[in-house]
Amino acid sequence: MSNHENDAIKQGNLLRDKGDFDGAIAAYTESISLDSQNAEAYYGRAYSYGKKGEFDRAITDCTEAIRLNPEYIEAYHGRAYSYDKKGEFDRAITDYTELIRLTPKPSRVYCNRAYQYIKKGCLDEAIADYTEAIRLNPEYAEAYYSRGCLYDDKGDLDKAIADFTEAIRLNPKSFRVIRERASTYAKKGDHDKAIADCTVAIRLNPEYAVAYYARGYSYAQKGNHARAIADYTKSIRLNPEYAAVYYARGSSYLEKGDHARAIADFTEAIHLNPKRDDAYNNRGCAYNEKGDHDKAIADYTEAIHLNPKIETDAYLDWSFENFSGFS
């Protein structure tokens, strides 16, 4: 490597580290013009292109770096990342597979490949990769957490809880994982354990809006709507743009017979997410119970329009409570 070429690469690295990616690209290009066989310069330029979002150019340069050095681990990582950003998951998987072969301890690479399988909807393959990552590194908390999420998605709730529990053992202050386990307990109908986990998550992070929402949900499922409303209100204060929480609080107000507050919350949920057919349906119920049947019909009609599968529930909410033909 000539002095000029070496200086150009050093300059490129310096500019890249400072975030001046255009300057870095120019320096790496100069280095390549002096020696077109320099894999480091191609990779440096590819990295800079990737930071600019120019993924086709990044892939081209990574490919050239790999041609010049078939065991260039960083270039495989860069190309896999660029393929991922382009949505070319199969090609990313191919690169991660090669990286597994090249990397001495590839537990992280297995997790990266698992993520590509998730994007393809191949959950079993992703679970297999997380399992291999855990075999290689039994202390890999993130792999347990990620595998637990997949088990949860597949409905294998006991395995999900086991993985979340191991992730929590390895990282007891991970409020995110604790809240995730709470949600899985809630799916199993074990709301006491869900509430306990949410309470721990809130203690670890008092500003964790999702944990208040999740705990409120479990309180509501136990019929304790006063506590549910208190938690939903806290969640809304922390994140006023969360339509689901307004819907949930509205549902608890509806259960308590507070139609005015229920209608206000369902209206806000609809404002934040106009496609929430359930919010229209429940607001229709609130109007119906208030005796405002015209508004109830309008909301049920919109709920049916948004989701024809809700039609039976909407008609039942209206007709069987108000039809007087059987009296």
NORRAGI-V71246 format. One record per helix or strand of 2 or more residues. SS is the DSSP state (@ for helix, = for strand). FROM is the first residue (numbers start at 1). TO is the last residue. If there is no record, write none. Layout:
SS_FROM_TO, SS_FROM_TO
//
This chain:
@_3_18, @_21_34, @_39_51, @_55_68, @_73_85, @_89_102, @_107_120, @_123_136, @_141_154, @_157_170, @_175_187, @_191_204, @_209_221, @_225_238, @_243_255, @_259_272, @_277_290, @_293_306, @_308_322
//
